Each structure stands twice: as structure tokens, then as C-alpha cells.
Amino acid sequence: MLKCSYLHCYKIPARIGGWHKVQRSSIVKMAATTNQQKHFVAVHGVGHGAWVYYKLKPRIEAAGHRFTPVDLAGAGVNETKLEEIRSLHDYTKPLLDVLAAVPENEKVVLIGHSGGGMSAAVGMEKYPNKISLAIFLNAIMPDTKNRPSYVLEKYSAGTPLDAWKDTKFTVYGDPPITALLSGPEFIATTLYHLSPKEASFSNSIVYIVY
């Protein structure tokens, strides 16, 4: 799992088994310096939506590229009900639908932020021939040795319960699945404490999902 300051690191797979750190502005720099049009597909983190890329999208498009932010199941404006999400595959389905629609002769640059790294990994596994590069943006990143939930279990084991502050956890369905709803205090002091005031609108839109 990649651990670094919120929104301040990337790891880009240059080859299997090799990872290189680059600065936060690298996506924009890459878009600005390449002569060939690229298609970026971006996945948000847990409890967020495609709206988190509202500043990055116009910058990428201004450089002449395509940028497709995806609302995962139950997130943003996606209307999937919580009760209908029974697996990581269900949660990731909107991304898989986008990748399925990519022409066979086209490859995308896939971005996964935070918990969205899990969904990005699912997309990479299902459509490896449609992805030229995957960027894990301060993301949870599964390995090739353990089951997908392993990295989440390790993260949870190393995170004290009080670190979640006013986040609410809800158990639903049979077999039981745990969902979370980030509280205002957690959002303000943990997720957005380094963000400008304009980001405060997140308090009214951030919704569950994992």
C-alpha cells in the first residue's frame, strides 16, 4: 500500500515491479508535453465522486486530450442503491462499463485516487490491453500475492478507531457488508484540512460507499 501525504504523491508503473515517484503536477505536465492525444479515465476515492476532478478535467482537455471522470456505484450522481452493491465488482461496474466501451485499438491512462485504487486494479485486471498506464494517486494498491481485501484489512488493523472521528459505519445485507459515511469533523480535519474553503461544499455531497 502506498502511504504519503493526502494528494501529494503519485506512483506510476513504468514496468512490472518498478514504481517511480513523480510530483503532483505530473499528470498535467504529461498532458501538456505529449503530441499524441490521450484519453484519461479517472476514478475517485471512497465517499466521493467524479466531481473531485473538476479542476483537473479542464486543464487536461485544454491540452487537447480527453478526460472521463467516473462515478462509481452509488457515488456522485450514480443512482445505484446501497443495497444493490454487494461486492467490489458491483461497486466498480461503472468503470468497467467505461473501459468496455473503449475501442479495441485505443488505450487509456487510468487514474485511481485513494480507495479508488482498488477499483482501478479491478479495471486493470479485466481490461489489461486497454490501459497504457495506471496512476495510483495516493491510493490503496493491492498486490499480486494476496486476496484483494488483504490491503484493506492491513490498513484497518493499523488505523485506530478514533482516527475516523465522526464517521458512521453501517452494516447491511446478508452476508453483512460494512459501509461508511464520512462525518463533517472527519471531512474538515482529515480530508480537507489543507484544501481551500471552496472545497467545503464536500460536506453536503460526500456519501458512503465501500
Rosetta blueprint (number, residue, H / E / L):
1 M L
2 L L
3 K L
4 C L
5 S L
6 Y L
7 L L
8 H L
9 C L
10 Y E
11 K E
12 I E
13 P E
14 A E
15 R E
16 I L
17 G L
18 G E
19 W E
20 H E
21 K E
22 V E
23 Q L
24 R L
25 S L
26 S H
27 I H
28 V H
29 K H
30 M H
31 A H
32 A H
33 T H
34 T L
35 N L
36 Q L
37 Q L
38 K L
39 H E
40 F E
41 V E
42 A E
43 V E
44 H L
45 G L
46 V L
47 G L
48 H L
49 G L
50 A H
51 W H
52 V H
53 Y H
54 Y L
55 K L
56 L H
57 K H
58 P H
59 R H
60 I H
61 E H
62 A H
63 A L
64 G L
65 H L
66 R E
67 F E
68 T E
69 P E
70 V E
71 D L
72 L L
73 A L
74 G L
75 A L
76 G L
77 V L
78 N L
79 E L
80 T L
81 K L
82 L H
83 E H
84 E H
85 I L
86 R L
87 S L
88 L H
89 H H
90 D H
91 Y H
92 T H
93 K H
94 P H
95 L H
96 L H
97 D H
98 V H
99 L H
100 A H
101 A L
102 V L
103 P L
104 E L
105 N L
106 E L
107 K L
108 V E
109 V E
110 L E
111 I E
112 G E
113 H E
114 S L
115 G L
116 G H
117 G H
118 M H
119 S H
120 A H
121 A H
122 V H
123 G H
124 M H
125 E H
126 K H
127 Y L
128 P H
129 N H
130 K H
131 I E
132 S E
133 L E
134 A E
135 I E
136 F E
137 L E
138 N L
139 A L
140 I L
141 M L
142 P L
143 D L
144 T L
145 K L
146 N L
147 R L
148 P L
149 S L
150 Y H
151 V H
152 L H
153 E H
154 K H
155 Y H
156 S H
157 A H
158 G L
159 T L
160 P L
161 L H
162 D H
163 A H
164 W H
165 K L
166 D L
167 T L
168 K E
169 F E
170 T E
171 V E
172 Y E
173 G L
174 D L
175 P L
176 P L
177 I E
178 T E
179 A E
180 L E
181 L E
182 S L
183 G L
184 P H
185 E H
186 F H
187 I H
188 A H
189 T H
190 T H
191 L H
192 Y L
193 H L
194 L L
195 S L
196 P L
197 K H
198 E H
199 A H
200 S H
201 F H
202 S H
203 N H
204 S H
205 I H
206 V L
207 Y L
208 I L
209 V L
210 Y L
